């Protein structure tokens, strides 16, 4: 995935201090901790572990924490051997490289320690594995044909990226002038070092607005100024694209079968209903049951998505989806790939 993917981390929010809260909720339920253990004392009163647990358990953050713990335990049990420590470390290092010097503060702002974050990455990768496997089972010829209908084959393009609209308009005039050397103009003006990209309609290495406009150009065509948003700062960014290589679409969908499969699976990974159904299925297999009434509703969406009518035994909620997928957003943005595995 791309830098653009990293922005999903911000869009799929997780309650501040979730990890800390999770530890506290776990502490309150731990057999080694007496419910009457004192957290604080004062003249004429005390605050016990039980007092604190009863106070926080009804909060949204506590529900997210319990869901996060459920997801971790259930998926570790069912798919733990499918994700290696090497994969987790790689994803962690990619995120650290992307954030650079601000990595520690980014973790702190979300209530993570480094180890907490690695655990979240692992949980998300376990879910990702399960979703991919379930998606593969559902792919049919009809699925391929439907994906093929919307598919636009790979092109190669020179891309200019600018922060100023006025500058972009000026560069566009230069780029569209007779005899203009677009490659040189791109190298001299673009933000960053990269100017050449390859992509198709399923790619994520450029903003969707850029992909859409570029894929509709003919070979040697130059776009107008395309406005998009920076995926991390949300500030406007302006693009100018020239297509340097383009081939006609093959009439046989089977020519793109491998790529279409990647796109279909990628779409399933980003389909919250499908993800919820997979998580709900895993919870059902694990016979998850909620014993504390304060958390009785946290399973309702997963149960609905997986087709179960028992709100007390299987799961998914917006909170759960947030807790379960936040790590993916954090770590996937660092890698530049254009397809699901």
N, C-alpha and C positions, 0 to 999 in steps of 0.2 A: 504494500500500500504506500501511500504517499504522505507528504506533509499535510495535505488536505484531510487525510484520515485522522490525523492527530487532533483536529478541532473537535471531533466527536466527543473527546474526553470532556470538553467544556460543555457540550450540549447535553450529554447524559450526565446529569449532576449527581453527586453523592453527598450526603449530609456531612458537614464539617465535623470532624471528631468522631467519625463512624468507627474507626479502628479502636480508639480509646473507649468508646461506649461499648463496643463489642466485648472488650476485655472486662469491663465492669459487669455487664450482664452475665457473662460467663462466670465471673467471680461469684456473683450472687447465687448462681445455680450450682456451683462447685461443691462436691460432697465434703471437701476439706475445709470449707468455710461455713461456720455456723451462722445461721440466719440472724442470730442475736449478736453477732460480733459487732463491736462498736467501731464506727468510722470516725465519729467526733463526739465529744462530750462538752457540756456547758452547765452552768448552774441550773439545777433542777430538771435537766433533760439530756437526752442522748440521741444520736442518729445511728441506727444500726444498718447492717447490710440489707436487711429486709425492708427497712424504711426507704432506703435509697432505691432498691429494685422496684418497689411499688410506685415510687414517684416517677421513675423514668420509663417504665415498661410500656406505657401508653403512647409514647412519643413516636413520631414517624421514623426518627433516627434509630430507635431501638428495634423497630420492626425491620428496617433495612439490615440492621446488624444480625438479627436472627436469621433472616433470609440468606444473607451472605454466608453465615456459618452452615446453614443447611445445604446450600449449593456446594460449598467446599467439601463437606463430609460425604454427601451422596455421590458426587461426580468423582471424587478421589477413590471411593470404593468401587465404582463401576468402570472407570476408565483410567485409573491411576497409572497403569503400565503403558499407556499410549502417549504420554508426554514425558520427555526426558528433562533432566535438570539442565542439560546443554541448551535445549530450546528456550527454556525460561531465562537462562543467563544471557543468551543471545538477544532476546527481546528486551531484557532489562538494559543491557549495554547500548542497544540502539536508541532506546528512549533517553538514556543518560547522555549519549553523544548529541542527540537532537537538542536537548535542553541546555547542554553545556554548563556554564557556571550557575545557571538558575535552577538546576535540577533539584538540589536539596530544598530550596524554598518552594518549588512546585510540589514536592512531596509533602512538605510540612503544611502547606496550605490546604491539603486534602486529608490531613490527619494521618499520613503514612510514615512509618519508618522504612528503611530500605528493605528490611526483611518482610514487613507487611506488604509492601508493593510487589515483591517477588511472589508472595502467596497469592495475591490478587491476579497477577499475570498467569500463574499456574491454573487457577480456577477458571479463568476465561479460556485458556487454551484447551482445557478439558471439555468445556461446553462447546467450543469451536469444533473440536474433533467429533463430538456426538452429533452436532448439527450437520456437519459435512457428511457423515456416514448415513444419517437419515435422509438427507437431500439426495444422495446418490441412489437410494432405493426408489425414489419417486420419479426419477428421470425416465421419460418414455420418448418414443419417436415424435409424439405430438409436442412434447416439451421442447425438443430440439427444433422442430419446425416453427414453433411459436417464437423461440429466441432468434432463429435465423431471419425471420420476417423483419425484425427490428435491427438486426446486426449490420454494422457498416465496417468493412474490412480495414485493416491497418494501413495507415498512411505515415509518411515521414514529413516533418515540417520544421522550418526554422521559426523560432518564436522569440519575440521581443517583449520583455516585461518591464513596465515602468510604473512609477509611483504617482506621477503627475499627469493629469488629463491634458493640460496644455502642451506639455512636452510630448505626449503620445500623439497628439494631433499634428504637431510639427514633424515628428519622425515619420508619421504616416505619409505626409506630403512628399518627403524625401524618398521614402520607400516605393512610392507609386510613380515617381518621375521616370521618364524614358531612360533606359540604360542603367537604372539604379542597381547597385550591388547590394542586394538584400542581406547577404551573409555578412558583409563587412559592416553594414549599418546595424545589424543585430549585435554583432560583437562589440561595436563601439558604444552602443546605447543601453543594452539590456541590463537589468538589475541581476547581479550574480554572474556566474561564469557559463552556465549552460544555455545554449541557444538551439540545439537540435533535439527533437523529440520524435519518438514513434509511438503511435497510439491507435486504438480502434474505439468502437462505441462502448466497449465494456471497460475501458481504462479509467484509472483514477489519478494519473500522474499530472493532470492539469485540471483546473476548475471545469465544471460541467458546461458553463457558458462558452468556454474556449473550445472544448471538444465538439460541442454541437455546431458552432459556427465553422470551425475548421473542417469538419467532416463533410460539410456541404459545399466546400470549395472544389473547383477543378484543379488539376495539376497546374502549377505555376500561378495559381490564383492567390491574391493577397487580400486579407480580410480588412474590414474597417476596424476602428478601435473597439475592442471588446472589453467591457467593464465587468470585473468580478470582485470578490472580497478576499482579502488575505485570511486564510483559515485559522490563524492564531490571533491576529490583532484585530480582525474584522474591518480593517481599513481598506478603502478601494484600491484596486490594482488594475492596471490597464495593459492589454495585450494586443499585439499585432502579429498575425500569422501568415506565413507563406508555405503552401504545399509544394514540396519538392519531389515527392514520389507517391503515386497513387495507382492502384490497379482496379480493374472492373470486378464487380462482385460475381463470384462463381455461381452458376445456376443450381448447383448441387449442394444442398446444405451439409452433406457428409464431408465436404472438403474442409469444413470448419468445425467438425464434430468435437475435437479436443477443446478448442477455444470456447465453443458454445457451452460445453459442460462446465468449464471454469466459470463462465459468466452466470450460468444458472445457479451454481453452488454459491457464488458470491452474493447473488440476490437473496438466496435463502438465509445466508448469514446475516444479512441486513434486514430481514423480515422479522419484526418483533413477534408477530403472531406465531410464525413457524418456530422461532427460538423458544418461545414460551411453551409451545406444544411439546417440544423435545425435552425441556426441563420438567414439564408436568409429567411426561411419560417416565422419566427417570425417578421422580419423586414417588410416583405410583408403584413402580417396581420396588422401591426401597420401603414401601409401606409407611411413608411419612405421615404422622398424625400430630396435631397440635393439642397439647394438654392444658395450656394456659389460655383462658378466654380472651386475654388482652391481645393475643396474637391470632385469634380465630379466623380473621379475614385475610391473612397474608397469603393464603393458598388459593383464593377464589379464582384469580385470573389464570393461573396455571391449570387449574382444574377445568376451567371452561375451554381453554385452548387445546388441552389434550383430550377433550371429549368426555371427561369424567363429571359425574353429577354430584360428587361428594366434596363439598366445600371444606370438609374437615380433614381430608386425607391427602390431597395433592395440591400443586401450587403454581401460581404466578401472579405477580402484581407489578404495577409500575415501579414500586419501590424495589421489588426483587430484581426486575430487569435492570434497574439502575445499579444496584449493588453488584449484580452478577456481571455486567458488561463494562463497567467503568474501566477496569484494568485493560480491556482490549483497546479502548480508545487511547489510553495512556501509551501503550507500547506499540501499537500498529502504525502510528504515524511516522515512526522513524525509518521504516523500510520502504523503499521505492519499488513496488511490484505492481503489476497491472491486472493481476488475476488471483483468484482464490486457488489454493493448491488443489 
